[in-house]
Amino acid sequence: MSRNRALLAFASTLVACIAAACAQPQPAAPVAPPDTRETDAATIRAADADFAKFAAAKDLDKCMSYYADDAVAFAPGLPAMVGKDNIRKFIQGMIAAPNMQMTFTDQTVDVARSGDLAVDSGSFHATVTDKKGKATTSNGRFVLVWKKQADGSWRIAADTSANEK
């Protein structure tokens, strides 16, 4: 009889342990991060517009503030530019042109649901007027890959463009 009581006590303890384990609250499902895609897209569009203003004002430092330190850039007829310092040289040459005006149109900004990457694409129109008043226009397409930084700011990770003929 004592053996039956021991088995009964063991079985009761086992059932109690199983019941207690099943009664433990289950971990909550992961909470999706807030959807900030619209706000992020607006921030990137504003950055594009500001870049154009800073380029027209020939403010190289402000233009470069949008690039990540390890960014890459591709431009027609040039080798790949890797790193902010190499991109800086290209941007410096671009904004050195007299009376340069740049606009972006047909722009689409697609921010990933994860909120850490975005693709910004569209058309650009650049006009340079020389000292004699002759305007030269360049039209093309661009694609920028933006990456959200640890501080929440957006920086260009990749920049490419192509001229239209």
N, C-alpha and C positions, 0 to 999 in steps of 0.2 A: 504494500500500500504506500509506503513512503516513496518507493520508486515512481509510482503513478502521480503522487503529489508533486514530486520534483519535476516530472515531465510536464504536468499541468502548469506549474509555476513558470517553467521555462517557456512554454507555449504562450502563456498569458503575457509574459514579459516581451516576447518576440512580437506578438500582435500589437502590444502597446507601443513598441518602438516603431513598427511599420506605420501605425496610425499617426504617430507624432511626426514622422518624416513626411508623410503625405500631407499633413496639415500645415507644414511650413509654407509661408508665402512664396510663391514662384517669383523669380526675378522678373521685373517689369520689362516689357518689350523696349528695345532702344527707341529713344525719342528722336525723330527726324530733326535735323537742324532747321532753323527758321528759313523760310523761302525768301531770300533777299535778291532774287534775280532781277526784278524790275529796278530796284534801287541801284544795284551794281551796274546794270546796263546804262542807266542814266549817268552814273559816275564816269563810266568809260566814254560815253558820248561827249560829256563835258570836257574830259581830258583831251579828246581829239580836237575839240574846238579851241581849247586853251593852247594846245601845241601849235595850231595854225597861227594863233595870235602871237605866241612867243617867237615863232619862226619869223613872222613879219617884223617883229620888233628886234630881231637878231639877238635874242636872249638865249644863248647856247646852254647855259646852266639850267635854266628852267625847262628847255626842251629835253635835256638829258635826264632831268629828274623823273621822267616817266619810264625810263629803261631800268631793268634789273641789271645788277652788276655782271651777271653771266649771260646776258641776252645775246642772241644771234640775229644777224640781219643779212638779207640778200637783196641786191639791186641789180638791174639789168647791166650786163657787161662787166661786172665787178666780181672779184673773188668774195667768198663768204667772209663776213665780218663777225668775229667772235669776241665777245667781251665789250663792256661799256666804253673802254678807252678807244677801241678801234671804230666803234659806231660813232663815237664823238667826232672823230676826224671827218667822217662822211657827212654828218649833220652840219658840222662847221662849214664845210665846203658848199653844202646845199644852201644854207641861210646867208652865206656871204654874197650871193647874187644880189645885185641892186634891185630895189623896189619889188621884191618877191612877195607875192600874195598866194595863199594856198587855201583851198576849200575842200571839204569832204562832202560827198553826196551819195545817195542810194545806200546809205549805211545800214548795216544789219549787225546787231550785237547779240550774240547767243551765249548766255552764261550757263555753265553746267549746273545741274541741280545740286551737285556737291558744293557749289559756291566757291570753288578754288581756282577754276579756269574759265576763260571766256575767249571767244573768237569774234573779232571785230573786222568786218570787211566792207568794201564799198569802192567808190570811185574817188579819184582825186583830180583836182584841176589846179595847176600851178602856172602863174603868169609872172614873168620877169620883164621889166621894162628897163632898157639900157639908157645911158646918158643922153642919147639922141631921141629918146621917146619911142623907140621901136619895141613893141611888145612881142615876146616869144611865149607861146603857150605849150604846156605839156599836159596831156590827159592820160590817165591810167587807172589801174585797179590796185588795191592794197589788201593785204590780210595781216592782221596783228593777232598774236596769241598773248593774252594777258594772264598773269598769275597773281593771285591774292597773296600778299605778304603776311608775315606773322603779326604785324601791327594793324592789319586790316586794309592797308592801302593796296592799290592795284599797280603793277609794273609790267611793262612790255617784256615778254620772254623771247618772242620771235617776231621779226618784222620782215615782210617781203612785199615787193611791188613789181608791177610790169607796166610798161608804157603801152598805150594804145596808139595805133597808127592812123 
